[in-house]
C-alpha cells in the first residue's frame, strides 16, 4: 500500500532487483500497480509515468551488455507477450505495459568482492571494481540530470509542490487507522486531494489578482468598486476551478466548489477590512464617534441642568465620562499595542453607534 502511494506521488520509479527479473518480481509489481491504479480509477490514460528496472549484480553481460541498451533488449525479451504463454503470465505483462508511460531497464555489474566480503568496507572508491564505477557514472545522470527530469502529472494534470502537499495530507488521513486501507479509500483520498489542489490553485488566482487591486502598497479603493472587482475575480476563480481536470464526479466536485466560494468570500472580507484601514476617515471613525458622544452629552447636560432636570444632567455627565475613558483607553491600545481585545470592543461599539446614526439619517432622507 505504501508502494502504491509512492507510485501515485512520484514521477520516476526504480524497481531494484538482484541478478535477474523473476516471474514473482513481475507479479509483485502487478499487485502494487493494481493498488495504485485503483486510486487513479477515473484516469483514462496510463496512470504512472516512468519505471526503471535496476538489475544489480548482472552476471550475463555476454548475452545483454551492461547499461541501458543491454537492459532494454533484456527487458523487451522478458516482458514480451507470447501466444504460447499461460494467460496469467500474459496478463501480468499487459498490465505492466498499460500502467507506465515509459519503461526502461539498466543492467549494473557486481561492485566487486571487496565490497561484498570485506566487513570493514567503508565506501572508498578504490575498493570498488572499475566496471561498476563506469556503469554508475552512466546510471546517475540517467536518473538525476536536469534534462531527464520531468514534471509530475496525476491524471494528465501537472502537479505543483503545493498540490503534492494536498495529496500527502489526504493519504496520511487513511493511514491513521490500524488496518491497511482499502484501495477504494485511496481512490477517495486521491479524488479529495485532486479537488483540494484545484481549490488551492483557484484561490491563489483570486488572491494574486486582488493583491493587484487592493494589496498592501495599493491606494484606498471605494467599497463599491472593490465589490465589483471581487465579483469579477470570484467568477474567474470559479471558472479556473471548473476548468481543471478533476476526479470524483460532478456531485463530489460540487462540494469543493462550494468550499472554494466560501473561502473566496472570507478572503474578500479580509481584503475589504484591509482596504478600509487605508481610509483615513475609517481610521478616525472610533475617536470621532466618541468625541461626538461627548459633545452631545455635554450639550444635553448643560440644557437639562439649565431647565432643572438634574437627574438627566447627571446621567449625561456619566455617559460623557464613560466616552472619555473609552477614548483614552482606545488611544493607549493603538499606541502600545496592548489589550487589543478591549480596543476591538470599543471599535465595535463605536461602529454600532456610527451605523445606527447613518441608518437613521438614511431612513429620514429616503422618506
C-alpha positions, 0 to 999 in steps of 0.5 A: 500500500505504501508502494502504491502511494509512492507510485501515485506521488512520484514521477520516476520509479526504480524497481531494484532487483538482484541478478535477474527479473523473476516471474514473482518480481513481475507479479509483485509489481502487478499487485502494487500497480493494481493498488495504485491504479485503483486510486487513479480509477477515473484516469483514462490514460496510463496512470504512472509515468516512468519505471526503471528496472535496476538489475544489480549484480548482472552476471550475463553481460555476454548475452545483454551488455551492461547499461541501458541498451543491454537492459532494454533488449533484456527487458523487451525479451522478458516482458514480451507477450507470447501466444504460447504463454499461460494467460496469467503470465500474459496478463501480468505483462499487459498490465505492466505495459498499460500502467507506465508511460515509459519503461526502461531497464539498466543492467549494473555489474557486481561492485566487486568482492571487496565490497561484498566480503570485506566487513570493514568496507567503508565506501572508498572508491578504490575498493570498488571494481572499475566496471561498476564505477563506469556503469554508475557514472552512466546510471546517475545522470540517467536518473538525476540530470536536469534534462531527464527530469520531468514534471509530475502529472496525476491524471494528465494534470501537472502537479505543483509542490503545493498540490503534492502537499494536498495529496500527502495530507489526504493519504496520511488521513487513511493511514491513521487507522490500524488496518491497511486501507482499502484501495477504494479509500485511496481512490477517495483520498486521491479524488479529495486531494485532486479537488483540494489542489484545484481549490488551492490553485483557484484561490491563489488566482483570486488572491494574486489578482486582488493583491493587484487591486487592493494589496498592501502598497495599493491606494484606498479603493471605494467599497463599491468598486472593490465589490465589483472587482471581487465579483469579477475575480470570484467568477474567474476563480470559479471558472479556473476551478471548473476548468481543471481536470478533476476526479470524483464526479460532478456531485463530489466536485460540487462540494469543493466548489462550494468550499472554494466560494466560501473561502473566496468570500472570507478572503474578500472580507479580509481584503475589504477590512484591509482596504478600509484601514487605508481610509483615513476617515475609517481610521478616525471613525472610533475617536470621532464617534466618541468625541461626538458622544461627548459633545452631545452629552455635554450639550444635553447636560448643560440644557437639562441642568439649565431647565432643572432636570438634574437627574438627566444632567447627571446621567449625561455627565456619566455617559460623557465620562464613560466616552472619555475613558473609552477614548483614552483607553482606545488611544493607549491600545493603538499606541502600545499595542496592548489589550487589543481585545478591549480596543476591538470592543470599543471599535465595535461599539463605536461602529454600532453607534456610527451605523445606527446614526447613518441608518437613521439619517438614511431612513429620514432622507429616503422618506 
